[in-house]
């Protein structure tokens, strides 16, 4: 991959692009992580709770 980029873009651009990808990977890792199977939506009511609008007086 590095050789192909260097042949196409030149060495400085190829190494800058590879360095950029290496820097971005740890920053984007949380966004790319799959949610765990038992994860719920953060604001979803639990099975035993009533929704908030039902608890408020009319």
N, C-alpha and C positions, 0 to 999 in steps of 0.2 A: 504494500500500500504506500509506504513511504517513497519507494523508488518511482512508482507511477506518478505520485503527486509531484515529486521533485522534477521528473521529466516533463510534466505538463506545466507546472507553475513556476518552477525554479526552486532551488534549495531554501532560500530565506522564507518564501511564502509557504512552502510545504511544511517546514518546521514550525512556523508561526501557527498554521492551521492545526497541526497535531497538538501543539502546546495549548491552544485554545480549547480543543476538545477535552484534553486531560484536565484542564482547569474547570470546565463546565460540568464534567461528570459528577463530581462530589456535590456540586451545588444543585443539580437536577435530580439526584438520587432519591430524595424524599418524595418528589412529585411522581417519580416513575415506579415507586414501590406499590405492590399490590396490597389491598387491604386484607387483613386477616379474615378468615371465614366467619369468626364469631363477632366481628366488629359491627356495631350498629351506627346508624346515622347519629351525629352528636346531639341533635335536638329532638329525636324521635321519642314519643312517650313510651314508657316501659309497658309491658303487657298488663300489669296490674294497676296502672294509673289511668285516670280519666284525662282527656284532653283539657287544657286550661280553660278554653271557652265554655265548657260545660260546668266548671266549678265556680264561675263568676255569677253573681246575682244578675237577674235580667232587669 
